[in-house]
Amino acid sequence: MLLPDDFSSASLTDQTIKTLMSKIEFKHGGPEYDSKYPEGIPSSVQIETQKGVFDSGFVMFPPGHAKYDFSVTNQILS
């Protein structure tokens, strides 16, 4: 969970955090994503590690959205 201190000047200038931030790339999802907004907040995440690529796939209602399905979180934590 992010807290207000996570957005402090000290946090945003921390070298470890800056290194992680430099590895993040944002891409526009295109018309498929655009057409679903504002019904939801269409998004997807891909995380590349030494063990492979982990892909969320298309997510219409991410955590924080009123229609988010909390059973998804429960599956991840199980």
PDB file with SEQRES, HELIX, SHEET and CRYST1 records, atoms N, CA, C and O in Angstrom:
SEQRES   1 A   78  MET LEU LEU PRO ASP ASP PHE SER SER ALA SER LEU THR          
SEQRES   2 A   78  ASP GLN THR ILE LYS THR LEU MET SER LYS ILE GLU PHE          
SEQRES   3 A   78  LYS HIS GLY GLY PRO GLU TYR ASP SER LYS TYR PRO GLU          
SEQRES   4 A   78  GLY ILE PRO SER SER VAL GLN ILE GLU THR GLN LYS GLY          
SEQRES   5 A   78  VAL PHE ASP SER GLY PHE VAL MET PHE PRO PRO GLY HIS          
SEQRES   6 A   78  ALA LYS TYR ASP PHE SER VAL THR ASN GLN ILE LEU SER          
HELIX    1 AA1 PRO A    4  PHE A    7  5                                   4    
HELIX    2 AA2 SER A    9  LEU A   12  1                                   4    
HELIX    3 AA3 GLN A   15  SER A   22  1                                   8    
HELIX    4 AA4 PRO A   31  ASP A   34  1                                   4    
HELIX    5 AA5 PHE A   70  LEU A   77  1                                   8    
SHEET    1 AA1 2 GLN A  46  THR A  49  0                                        
SHEET    2 AA1 2 GLY A  52  ASP A  55 -1                                        
CRYST1    1.000    1.000    1.000  90.00  90.00  90.00 P 1           1          
ATOM      1  N   MET A   1       0.842  -1.171   0.000  1.00  0.00           N  
ATOM      2  CA  MET A   1       0.000   0.000   0.000  1.00  0.00           C  
ATOM      3  C   MET A   1       0.890   1.237   0.000  1.00  0.00           C  
ATOM      4  O   MET A   1       1.841   1.332   0.776  1.00  0.00           O  
ATOM      5  N   LEU A   2       0.578   2.162  -0.859  1.00  0.00           N  
ATOM      6  CA  LEU A   2       1.323   3.418  -0.897  1.00  0.00           C  
ATOM      7  C   LEU A   2       0.775   4.368   0.162  1.00  0.00           C  
ATOM      8  O   LEU A   2      -0.435   4.458   0.373  1.00  0.00           O  
ATOM      9  N   LEU A   3       1.671   5.058   0.810  1.00  0.00           N  
ATOM     10  CA  LEU A   3       1.318   6.040   1.834  1.00  0.00           C  
ATOM     11  C   LEU A   3       1.848   7.406   1.407  1.00  0.00           C  
ATOM     12  O   LEU A   3       2.704   7.479   0.526  1.00  0.00           O  
ATOM     13  N   PRO A   4       1.356   8.495   2.016  1.00  0.00           N  
ATOM     14  CA  PRO A   4       1.847   9.827   1.632  1.00  0.00           C  
ATOM     15  C   PRO A   4       3.369   9.956   1.673  1.00  0.00           C  
ATOM     16  O   PRO A   4       3.942  10.642   0.827  1.00  0.00           O  
ATOM     17  N   ASP A   5       4.033   9.322   2.628  1.00  0.00           N  
ATOM     18  CA  ASP A   5       5.501   9.405   2.706  1.00  0.00           C  
ATOM     19  C   ASP A   5       6.183   8.815   1.472  1.00  0.00           C  
ATOM     20  O   ASP A   5       7.318   9.172   1.156  1.00  0.00           O  
ATOM     21  N   ASP A   6       5.495   7.917   0.783  1.00  0.00           N  
ATOM     22  CA  ASP A   6       6.071   7.316  -0.418  1.00  0.00           C  
ATOM     23  C   ASP A   6       6.235   8.332  -1.546  1.00  0.00           C  
ATOM     24  O   ASP A   6       6.947   8.073  -2.517  1.00  0.00           O  
ATOM     25  N   PHE A   7       5.583   9.480  -1.420  1.00  0.00           N  
ATOM     26  CA  PHE A   7       5.666  10.528  -2.432  1.00  0.00           C  
ATOM     27  C   PHE A   7       6.467  11.737  -1.940  1.00  0.00           C  
ATOM     28  O   PHE A   7       6.423  12.808  -2.546  1.00  0.00           O  
ATOM     29  N   SER A   8       7.191  11.556  -0.847  1.00  0.00           N  
ATOM     30  CA  SER A   8       8.000  12.643  -0.306  1.00  0.00           C  
ATOM     31  C   SER A   8       9.213  12.887  -1.206  1.00  0.00           C  
ATOM     32  O   SER A   8       9.568  12.043  -2.029  1.00  0.00           O  
ATOM     33  N   SER A   9       9.834  14.038  -1.038  1.00  0.00           N  
ATOM     34  CA  SER A   9      11.044  14.347  -1.818  1.00  0.00           C  
ATOM     35  C   SER A   9      12.130  13.318  -1.558  1.00  0.00           C  
ATOM     36  O   SER A   9      12.841  12.912  -2.477  1.00  0.00           O  
ATOM     37  N   ALA A  10      12.259  12.894  -0.302  1.00  0.00           N  
ATOM     38  CA  ALA A  10      13.289  11.904   0.037  1.00  0.00           C  
ATOM     39  C   ALA A  10      13.047  10.585  -0.697  1.00  0.00           C  
ATOM     40  O   ALA A  10      13.983   9.972  -1.211  1.00  0.00           O  
ATOM     41  N   SER A  11      11.802  10.160  -0.743  1.00  0.00           N  
ATOM     42  CA  SER A  11      11.487   8.902  -1.434  1.00  0.00           C  
ATOM     43  C   SER A  11      11.722   9.018  -2.933  1.00  0.00           C  
ATOM     44  O   SER A  11      12.284   8.113  -3.549  1.00  0.00           O  
ATOM     45  N   LEU A  12      11.293  10.126  -3.518  1.00  0.00           N  
ATOM     46  CA  LEU A  12      11.393  10.283  -4.964  1.00  0.00           C  
ATOM     47  C   LEU A  12      12.817  10.533  -5.451  1.00  0.00           C  
ATOM     48  O   LEU A  12      13.094  10.417  -6.645  1.00  0.00           O  
ATOM     49  N   THR A  13      13.714  10.875  -4.540  1.00  0.00           N  
ATOM     50  CA  THR A  13      15.117  11.066  -4.923  1.00  0.00           C  
ATOM     51  C   THR A  13      16.007   9.923  -4.437  1.00  0.00           C  
ATOM     52  O   THR A  13      17.219   9.944  -4.650  1.00  0.00           O  
ATOM     53  N   ASP A  14      15.405   8.924  -3.783  1.00  0.00           N  
ATOM     54  CA  ASP A  14      16.145   7.759  -3.310  1.00  0.00           C  
ATOM     55  C   ASP A  14      16.687   6.985  -4.518  1.00  0.00           C  
ATOM     56  O   ASP A  14      15.938   6.698  -5.452  1.00  0.00           O  
ATOM     57  N   GLN A  15      17.970   6.649  -4.506  1.00  0.00           N  
ATOM     58  CA  GLN A  15      18.598   6.016  -5.678  1.00  0.00           C  
ATOM     59  C   GLN A  15      17.981   4.660  -6.017  1.00  0.00           C  
ATOM     60  O   GLN A  15      17.824   4.337  -7.195  1.00  0.00           O  
ATOM     61  N   THR A  16      17.632   3.871  -5.019  1.00  0.00           N  
ATOM     62  CA  THR A  16      17.013   2.569  -5.289  1.00  0.00           C  
ATOM     63  C   THR A  16      15.679   2.748  -6.004  1.00  0.00           C  
ATOM     64  O   THR A  16      15.375   2.036  -6.961  1.00  0.00           O  
ATOM     65  N   ILE A  17      14.889   3.702  -5.533  1.00  0.00           N  
ATOM     66  CA  ILE A  17      13.591   3.959  -6.151  1.00  0.00           C  
ATOM     67  C   ILE A  17      13.778   4.518  -7.559  1.00  0.00           C  
ATOM     68  O   ILE A  17      13.058   4.132  -8.480  1.00  0.00           O  
ATOM     69  N   LYS A  18      14.735   5.420  -7.732  1.00  0.00           N  
ATOM     70  CA  LYS A  18      14.983   5.976  -9.065  1.00  0.00           C  
ATOM     71  C   LYS A  18      15.413   4.884 -10.049  1.00  0.00           C  
ATOM     72  O   LYS A  18      15.028   4.917 -11.218  1.00  0.00           O  
ATOM     73  N   THR A  19      16.205   3.924  -9.581  1.00  0.00           N  
ATOM     74  CA  THR A  19      16.625   2.817 -10.443  1.00  0.00           C  
ATOM     75  C   THR A  19      15.415   1.992 -10.871  1.00  0.00           C  
ATOM     76  O   THR A  19      15.289   1.636 -12.042  1.00  0.00           O  
ATOM     77  N   LEU A  20      14.527   1.687  -9.926  1.00  0.00           N  
ATOM     78  CA  LEU A  20      13.311   0.944 -10.272  1.00  0.00           C  
ATOM     79  C   LEU A  20      12.431   1.741 -11.230  1.00  0.00           C  
ATOM     80  O   LEU A  20      11.894   1.186 -12.189  1.00  0.00           O  
ATOM     81  N   MET A  21      12.283   3.042 -10.973  1.00  0.00           N  
ATOM     82  CA  MET A  21      11.444   3.879 -11.836  1.00  0.00           C  
ATOM     83  C   MET A  21      11.987   3.931 -13.259  1.00  0.00           C  
ATOM     84  O   MET A  21      11.215   4.020 -14.214  1.00  0.00           O  
ATOM     85  N   SER A  22      13.300   3.876 -13.408  1.00  0.00           N  
ATOM     86  CA  SER A  22      13.883   3.948 -14.750  1.00  0.00           C  
ATOM     87  C   SER A  22      13.603   2.690 -15.569  1.00  0.00           C  
ATOM     88  O   SER A  22      13.770   2.694 -16.789  1.00  0.00           O  
ATOM     89  N   LYS A  23      13.182   1.625 -14.913  1.00  0.00           N  
ATOM     90  CA  LYS A  23      12.887   0.368 -15.606  1.00  0.00           C  
ATOM     91  C   LYS A  23      11.420   0.244 -16.007  1.00  0.00           C  
ATOM     92  O   LYS A  23      11.031  -0.735 -16.645  1.00  0.00           O  
ATOM     93  N   ILE A  24      10.610   1.224 -15.640  1.00  0.00           N  
ATOM     94  CA  ILE A  24       9.178   1.180 -15.933  1.00  0.00           C  
ATOM     95  C   ILE A  24       8.903   1.881 -17.259  1.00  0.00           C  
ATOM     96  O   ILE A  24       9.390   2.982 -17.514  1.00  0.00           O  
ATOM     97  N   GLU A  25       8.116   1.219 -18.089  1.00  0.00           N  
ATOM     98  CA  GLU A  25       7.756   1.774 -19.388  1.00  0.00           C  
ATOM     99  C   GLU A  25       6.234   1.779 -19.516  1.00  0.00           C  
ATOM    100  O   GLU A  25       5.590   0.763 -19.253  1.00  0.00           O  
ATOM    101  N   PHE A  26       5.669   2.880 -19.908  1.00  0.00           N  
ATOM    102  CA  PHE A  26       4.228   2.999 -20.106  1.00  0.00           C  
ATOM    103  C   PHE A  26       3.928   3.018 -21.592  1.00  0.00           C  
ATOM    104  O   PHE A  26       4.617   3.681 -22.367  1.00  0.00           O  
ATOM    105  N   LYS A  27       2.890   2.281 -21.984  1.00  0.00           N  
ATOM    106  CA  LYS A  27       2.461   2.252 -23.378  1.00  0.00           C  
ATOM    107  C   LYS A  27       0.956   2.465 -23.436  1.00  0.00           C  
ATOM    108  O   LYS A  27       0.214   1.972 -22.587  1.00  0.00           O  
ATOM    109  N   HIS A  28       0.514   3.201 -24.442  1.00  0.00           N  
ATOM    110  CA  HIS A  28      -0.912   3.410 -24.658  1.00  0.00           C  
ATOM    111  C   HIS A  28      -1.531   2.098 -25.112  1.00  0.00           C  
ATOM    112  O   HIS A  28      -0.979   1.424 -25.983  1.00  0.00           O  
ATOM    113  N   GLY A  29      -2.660   1.727 -24.542  1.00  0.00           N  
ATOM    114  CA  GLY A  29      -3.304   0.460 -24.871  1.00  0.00           C  
ATOM    115  C   GLY A  29      -3.999   0.431 -26.215  1.00  0.00           C  
ATOM    116  O   GLY A  29      -4.291  -0.641 -26.745  1.00  0.00           O  
ATOM    117  N   GLY A  30      -4.267   1.605 -26.771  1.00  0.00           N  
ATOM    118  CA  GLY A  30      -4.904   1.667 -28.076  1.00  0.00           C  
ATOM    119  C   GLY A  30      -6.420   1.708 -28.014  1.00  0.00           C  
ATOM    120  O   GLY A  30      -7.002   1.843 -26.938  1.00  0.00           O  
ATOM    121  N   PRO A  31      -7.060   1.592 -29.174  1.00  0.00           N  
ATOM    122  CA  PRO A  31      -8.523   1.732 -29.268  1.00  0.00           C  
ATOM    123  C   PRO A  31      -9.304   0.745 -28.394  1.00  0.00           C  
ATOM    124  O   PRO A  31     -10.357   1.091 -27.858  1.00  0.00           O  
ATOM    125  N   GLU A  32      -8.792  -0.482 -28.251  1.00  0.00           N  
ATOM    126  CA  GLU A  32      -9.500  -1.468 -27.416  1.00  0.00           C  
ATOM    127  C   GLU A  32      -9.651  -0.946 -25.995  1.00  0.00           C  
ATOM    128  O   GLU A  32     -10.705  -1.104 -25.379  1.00  0.00           O  
ATOM    129  N   TYR A  33      -8.605  -0.329 -25.478  1.00  0.00           N  
ATOM    130  CA  TYR A  33      -8.633   0.203 -24.125  1.00  0.00           C  
ATOM    131  C   TYR A  33      -9.467   1.486 -24.075  1.00  0.00           C  
ATOM    132  O   TYR A  33     -10.287   1.663 -23.174  1.00  0.00           O  
ATOM    133  N   ASP A  34      -9.254   2.372 -25.040  1.00  0.00           N  
ATOM    134  CA  ASP A  34      -9.964   3.650 -25.068  1.00  0.00           C  
ATOM    135  C   ASP A  34     -11.475   3.460 -25.104  1.00  0.00           C  
ATOM    136  O   ASP A  34     -12.213   4.195 -24.448  1.00  0.00           O  
ATOM    137  N   SER A  35     -11.931   2.479 -25.867  1.00  0.00           N  
ATOM    138  CA  SER A  35     -13.373   2.288 -26.043  1.00  0.00           C  
ATOM    139  C   SER A  35     -14.060   1.796 -24.763  1.00  0.00           C  
ATOM    140  O   SER A  35     -15.280   1.902 -24.644  1.00  0.00           O  
ATOM    141  N   LYS A  36     -13.314   1.274 -23.832  1.00  0.00           N  
ATOM    142  CA  LYS A  36     -13.886   0.740 -22.588  1.00  0.00           C  
ATOM    143  C   LYS A  36     -13.938   1.781 -21.465  1.00  0.00           C  
ATOM    144  O   LYS A  36     -14.538   1.536 -20.418  1.00  0.00           O  
ATOM    145  N   TYR A  37     -13.312   2.940 -21.681  1.00  0.00           N  
ATOM    146  CA  TYR A  37     -13.323   4.001 -20.694  1.00  0.00           C  
ATOM    147  C   TYR A  37     -14.453   4.966 -21.042  1.00  0.00           C  
ATOM    148  O   TYR A  37     -14.604   5.274 -22.224  1.00  0.00           O  
ATOM    149  N   PRO A  38     -15.257   5.467 -20.105  1.00  0.00           N  
ATOM    150  CA  PRO A  38     -15.084   5.490 -18.667  1.00  0.00           C  
ATOM    151  C   PRO A  38     -15.822   4.391 -17.906  1.00  0.00           C  
ATOM    152  O   PRO A  38     -15.906   4.452 -16.679  1.00  0.00           O  
ATOM    153  N   GLU A  39     -16.363   3.380 -18.608  1.00  0.00           N  
ATOM    154  CA  GLU A  39     -17.041   2.300 -17.879  1.00  0.00           C  
ATOM    155  C   GLU A  39     -16.116   1.682 -16.840  1.00  0.00           C  
ATOM    156  O   GLU A  39     -16.539   1.385 -15.723  1.00  0.00           O  
ATOM    157  N   GLY A  40     -14.868   1.491 -17.205  1.00  0.00           N  
ATOM    158  CA  GLY A  40     -13.863   0.948 -16.301  1.00  0.00           C  
ATOM    159  C   GLY A  40     -12.566   1.700 -16.513  1.00  0.00           C  
ATOM    160  O   GLY A  40     -12.538   2.763 -17.134  1.00  0.00           O  
ATOM    161  N   ILE A  41     -11.495   1.134 -15.990  1.00  0.00           N  
ATOM    162  CA  ILE A  41     -10.165   1.704 -16.203  1.00  0.00           C  
ATOM    163  C   ILE A  41      -9.323   0.600 -16.834  1.00  0.00           C  
ATOM    164  O   ILE A  41      -8.509  -0.030 -16.158  1.00  0.00           O  
ATOM    165  N   PRO A  42      -9.521   0.366 -18.130  1.00  0.00           N  
ATOM    166  CA  PRO A  42      -8.831  -0.726 -18.796  1.00  0.00           C  
ATOM    167  C   PRO A  42      -7.316  -0.580 -18.687  1.00  0.00           C  
ATOM    168  O   PRO A  42      -6.748   0.477 -18.960  1.00  0.00           O  
ATOM    169  N   SER A  43      -6.693  -1.665 -18.285  1.00  0.00           N  
ATOM    170  CA  SER A  43      -5.243  -1.637 -18.116  1.00  0.00           C  
ATOM    171  C   SER A  43      -4.689  -3.053 -18.175  1.00  0.00           C  
ATOM    172  O   SER A  43      -5.435  -4.032 -18.165  1.00  0.00           O  
ATOM    173  N   SER A  44      -3.387  -3.137 -18.235  1.00  0.00           N  
ATOM    174  CA  SER A  44      -2.691  -4.421 -18.167  1.00  0.00           C  
ATOM    175  C   SER A  44      -1.273  -4.144 -17.695  1.00  0.00           C  
ATOM    176  O   SER A  44      -0.758  -3.035 -17.837  1.00  0.00           O  
ATOM    177  N   VAL A  45      -0.656  -5.165 -17.135  1.00  0.00           N  
ATOM    178  CA  VAL A  45       0.699  -5.035 -16.611  1.00  0.00           C  
ATOM    179  C   VAL A  45       1.503  -6.248 -17.051  1.00  0.00           C  
ATOM    180  O   VAL A  45       1.032  -7.382 -16.962  1.00  0.00           O  
ATOM    181  N   GLN A  46       2.711  -6.005 -17.523  1.00  0.00           N  
ATOM    182  CA  GLN A  46       3.654  -7.080 -17.810  1.00  0.00           C  
ATOM    183  C   GLN A  46       4.896  -6.827 -16.969  1.00  0.00           C  
ATOM    184  O   GLN A  46       5.442  -5.724 -16.958  1.00  0.00           O  
ATOM    185  N   ILE A  47       5.329  -7.858 -16.270  1.00  0.00           N  
ATOM    186  CA  ILE A  47       6.535  -7.758 -15.455  1.00  0.00           C  
ATOM    187  C   ILE A  47       7.531  -8.781 -15.979  1.00  0.00           C  
ATOM    188  O   ILE A  47       7.246  -9.978 -16.011  1.00  0.00           O  
ATOM    189  N   GLU A  48       8.693  -8.307 -16.387  1.00  0.00           N  
ATOM    190  CA  GLU A  48       9.741  -9.183 -16.903  1.00  0.00           C  
ATOM    191  C   GLU A  48      10.790  -9.399 -15.815  1.00  0.00           C  
ATOM    192  O   GLU A  48      11.336  -8.443 -15.264  1.00  0.00           O  
ATOM    193  N   THR A  49      11.064 -10.671 -15.516  1.00  0.00           N  
ATOM    194  CA  THR A  49      12.093 -11.025 -14.542  1.00  0.00           C  
ATOM    195  C   THR A  49      13.021 -12.060 -15.175  1.00  0.00           C  
ATOM    196  O   THR A  49      12.828 -12.473 -16.319  1.00  0.00           O  
ATOM    197  N   GLN A  50      14.005 -12.460 -14.428  1.00  0.00           N  
ATOM    198  CA  GLN A  50      14.903 -13.509 -14.910  1.00  0.00           C  
ATOM    199  C   GLN A  50      14.171 -14.839 -15.059  1.00  0.00           C  
ATOM    200  O   GLN A  50      14.621 -15.720 -15.792  1.00  0.00           O  
ATOM    201  N   LYS A  51      13.047 -14.982 -14.366  1.00  0.00           N  
ATOM    202  CA  LYS A  51      12.271 -16.227 -14.426  1.00  0.00           C  
ATOM    203  C   LYS A  51      11.226 -16.213 -15.535  1.00  0.00           C  
ATOM    204  O   LYS A  51      10.564 -17.225 -15.767  1.00  0.00           O  
ATOM    205  N   GLY A  52      11.067 -15.083 -16.225  1.00  0.00           N  
ATOM    206  CA  GLY A  52      10.109 -15.019 -17.314  1.00  0.00           C  
ATOM    207  C   GLY A  52       9.258 -13.771 -17.262  1.00  0.00           C  
ATOM    208  O   GLY A  52       9.529 -12.839 -16.506  1.00  0.00           O  
ATOM    209  N   VAL A  53       8.205 -13.774 -18.094  1.00  0.00           N  
ATOM    210  CA  VAL A  53       7.298 -12.637 -18.187  1.00  0.00           C  
ATOM    211  C   VAL A  53       5.981 -13.011 -17.527  1.00  0.00           C  
ATOM    212  O   VAL A  53       5.408 -14.066 -17.797  1.00  0.00           O  
ATOM    213  N   PHE A  54       5.520 -12.135 -16.670  1.00  0.00           N  
ATOM    214  CA  PHE A  54       4.239 -12.315 -15.994  1.00  0.00           C  
ATOM    215  C   PHE A  54       3.290 -11.251 -16.540  1.00  0.00           C  
ATOM    216  O   PHE A  54       3.596 -10.060 -16.486  1.00  0.00           O  
ATOM    217  N   ASP A  55       2.145 -11.675 -17.064  1.00  0.00           N  
ATOM    218  CA  ASP A  55       1.231 -10.783 -17.760  1.00  0.00           C  
ATOM    219  C   ASP A  55      -0.149 -10.855 -17.112  1.00  0.00           C  
ATOM    220  O   ASP A  55      -0.720 -11.936 -16.967  1.00  0.00           O  
ATOM    221  N   SER A  56      -0.674  -9.710 -16.728  1.00  0.00           N  
ATOM    222  CA  SER A  56      -2.003  -9.670 -16.107  1.00  0.00           C  
ATOM    223  C   SER A  56      -3.115  -9.916 -17.106  1.00  0.00           C  
ATOM    224  O   SER A  56      -4.224 -10.293 -16.728  1.00  0.00           O  
ATOM    225  N   GLY A  57      -2.822  -9.702 -18.387  1.00  0.00           N  
ATOM    226  CA  GLY A  57      -3.884  -9.712 -19.376  1.00  0.00           C  
ATOM    227  C   GLY A  57      -4.727  -8.455 -19.228  1.00  0.00           C  
ATOM    228  O   GLY A  57      -4.408  -7.579 -18.424  1.00  0.00           O  
ATOM    229  N   PHE A  58      -5.782  -8.369 -19.988  1.00  0.00           N  
ATOM    230  CA  PHE A  58      -6.660  -7.201 -19.970  1.00  0.00           C  
ATOM    231  C   PHE A  58      -7.417  -7.154 -18.650  1.00  0.00           C  
ATOM    232  O   PHE A  58      -8.055  -8.133 -18.263  1.00  0.00           O  
ATOM    233  N   VAL A  59      -7.349  -6.022 -17.959  1.00  0.00           N  
ATOM    234  CA  VAL A  59      -8.059  -5.828 -16.694  1.00  0.00           C  
ATOM    235  C   VAL A  59      -8.992  -4.633 -16.865  1.00  0.00           C  
ATOM    236  O   VAL A  59      -8.539  -3.517 -17.120  1.00  0.00           O  
ATOM    237  N   MET A  60     -10.278  -4.866 -16.725  1.00  0.00           N  
ATOM    238  CA  MET A  60     -11.261  -3.792 -16.892  1.00  0.00           C  
ATOM    239  C   MET A  60     -11.423  -2.962 -15.623  1.00  0.00           C  
ATOM    240  O   MET A  60     -11.545  -1.739 -15.689  1.00  0.00           O  
ATOM    241  N   PHE A  61     -11.425  -3.622 -14.472  1.00  0.00           N  
ATOM    242  CA  PHE A  61     -11.649  -2.944 -13.197  1.00  0.00           C  
ATOM    243  C   PHE A  61     -10.488  -3.255 -12.255  1.00  0.00           C  
ATOM    244  O   PHE A  61     -10.574  -4.198 -11.469  1.00  0.00           O  
ATOM    245  N   PRO A  62      -9.415  -2.484 -12.320  1.00  0.00           N  
ATOM    246  CA  PRO A  62      -8.247  -2.752 -11.470  1.00  0.00           C  
ATOM    247  C   PRO A  62      -8.524  -2.419 -10.004  1.00  0.00           C  
ATOM    248  O   PRO A  62      -9.518  -1.760  -9.698  1.00  0.00           O  
ATOM    249  N   PRO A  63      -7.661  -2.866  -9.099  1.00  0.00           N  
ATOM    250  CA  PRO A  63      -7.838  -2.524  -7.681  1.00  0.00           C  
ATOM    251  C   PRO A  63      -7.999  -1.013  -7.513  1.00  0.00           C  
ATOM    252  O   PRO A  63      -7.284  -0.226  -8.134  1.00  0.00           O  
ATOM    253  N   GLY A  64      -8.937  -0.628  -6.674  1.00  0.00           N  
ATOM    254  CA  GLY A  64      -9.233   0.780  -6.461  1.00  0.00           C  
ATOM    255  C   GLY A  64     -10.497   1.217  -7.182  1.00  0.00           C  
ATOM    256  O   GLY A  64     -11.108   2.218  -6.809  1.00  0.00           O  
ATOM    257  N   HIS A  65     -10.900   0.468  -8.224  1.00  0.00           N  
ATOM    258  CA  HIS A  65     -12.136   0.773  -8.940  1.00  0.00           C  
ATOM    259  C   HIS A  65     -13.303   0.200  -8.141  1.00  0.00           C  
ATOM    260  O   HIS A  65     -13.179  -0.862  -7.530  1.00  0.00           O  
ATOM    261  N   ALA A  66     -14.434   0.901  -8.145  1.00  0.00           N  
ATOM    262  CA  ALA A  66     -15.611   0.472  -7.381  1.00  0.00           C  
ATOM    263  C   ALA A  66     -16.103  -0.920  -7.798  1.00  0.00           C  
ATOM    264  O   ALA A  66     -16.697  -1.629  -6.986  1.00  0.00           O  
ATOM    265  N   LYS A  67     -15.865  -1.314  -9.039  1.00  0.00           N  
ATOM    266  CA  LYS A  67     -16.331  -2.625  -9.523  1.00  0.00           C  
ATOM    267  C   LYS A  67     -15.238  -3.696  -9.464  1.00  0.00           C  
ATOM    268  O   LYS A  67     -15.401  -4.777 -10.031  1.00  0.00           O  
ATOM    269  N   TYR A  68     -14.133  -3.406  -8.786  1.00  0.00           N  
ATOM    270  CA  TYR A  68     -13.050  -4.387  -8.681  1.00  0.00           C  
ATOM    271  C   TYR A  68     -13.544  -5.660  -8.005  1.00  0.00           C  
ATOM    272  O   TYR A  68     -14.293  -5.593  -7.030  1.00  0.00           O  
ATOM    273  N   ASP A  69     -13.138  -6.801  -8.505  1.00  0.00           N  
ATOM    274  CA  ASP A  69     -13.508  -8.108  -7.957  1.00  0.00           C  
ATOM    275  C   ASP A  69     -12.445  -8.534  -6.940  1.00  0.00           C  
ATOM    276  O   ASP A  69     -11.352  -8.955  -7.319  1.00  0.00           O  
ATOM    277  N   PHE A  70     -12.767  -8.423  -5.656  1.00  0.00           N  
ATOM    278  CA  PHE A  70     -11.803  -8.733  -4.607  1.00  0.00           C  
ATOM    279  C   PHE A  70     -11.410 -10.203  -4.569  1.00  0.00           C  
ATOM    280  O   PHE A  70     -10.404 -10.547  -3.948  1.00  0.00           O  
ATOM    281  N   SER A  71     -12.165 -11.070  -5.210  1.00  0.00           N  
ATOM    282  CA  SER A  71     -11.785 -12.476  -5.240  1.00  0.00           C  
ATOM    283  C   SER A  71     -10.473 -12.665  -5.993  1.00  0.00           C  
ATOM    284  O   SER A  71      -9.753 -13.635  -5.757  1.00  0.00           O  
ATOM    285  N   VAL A  72     -10.163 -11.746  -6.893  1.00  0.00           N  
ATOM    286  CA  VAL A  72      -8.885 -11.802  -7.627  1.00  0.00           C  
ATOM    287  C   VAL A  72      -7.724 -11.656  -6.640  1.00  0.00           C  
ATOM    288  O   VAL A  72      -6.749 -12.406  -6.698  1.00  0.00           O  
ATOM    289  N   THR A  73      -7.843 -10.689  -5.741  1.00  0.00           N  
ATOM    290  CA  THR A  73      -6.797 -10.481  -4.726  1.00  0.00           C  
ATOM    291  C   THR A  73      -6.677 -11.713  -3.847  1.00  0.00           C  
ATOM    292  O   THR A  73      -5.569 -12.142  -3.525  1.00  0.00           O  
ATOM    293  N   ASN A  74      -7.794 -12.279  -3.463  1.00  0.00           N  
ATOM    294  CA  ASN A  74      -7.773 -13.473  -2.612  1.00  0.00           C  
ATOM    295  C   ASN A  74      -7.074 -14.632  -3.317  1.00  0.00           C  
ATOM    296  O   ASN A  74      -6.378 -15.412  -2.668  1.00  0.00           O  
ATOM    297  N   GLN A  75      -7.248 -14.759  -4.639  1.00  0.00           N  
ATOM    298  CA  GLN A  75      -6.581 -15.819  -5.395  1.00  0.00           C  
ATOM    299  C   GLN A  75      -5.079 -15.597  -5.409  1.00  0.00           C  
ATOM    300  O   GLN A  75      -4.303 -16.545  -5.293  1.00  0.00           O  
ATOM    301  N   ILE A  76      -4.673 -14.348  -5.551  1.00  0.00           N  
ATOM    302  CA  ILE A  76      -3.243 -14.035  -5.589  1.00  0.00           C  
ATOM    303  C   ILE A  76      -2.594 -14.324  -4.249  1.00  0.00           C  
ATOM    304  O   ILE A  76      -1.478 -14.839  -4.194  1.00  0.00           O  
ATOM    305  N   LEU A  77      -3.293 -13.992  -3.161  1.00  0.00           N  
ATOM    306  CA  LEU A  77      -2.741 -14.162  -1.820  1.00  0.00           C  
ATOM    307  C   LEU A  77      -2.793 -15.598  -1.327  1.00  0.00           C  
ATOM    308  O   LEU A  77      -2.130 -15.941  -0.348  1.00  0.00           O  
ATOM    309  N   SER A  78      -3.572 -16.438  -1.990  1.00  0.00           N  
ATOM    310  CA  SER A  78      -3.695 -17.838  -1.547  1.00  0.00           C  
ATOM    311  C   SER A  78      -2.460 -18.644  -1.900  1.00  0.00           C  
ATOM    312  O   SER A  78      -2.396 -19.837  -1.601  1.00  0.00           O  
TER     313      SER A  78                                                      
END                                                                             
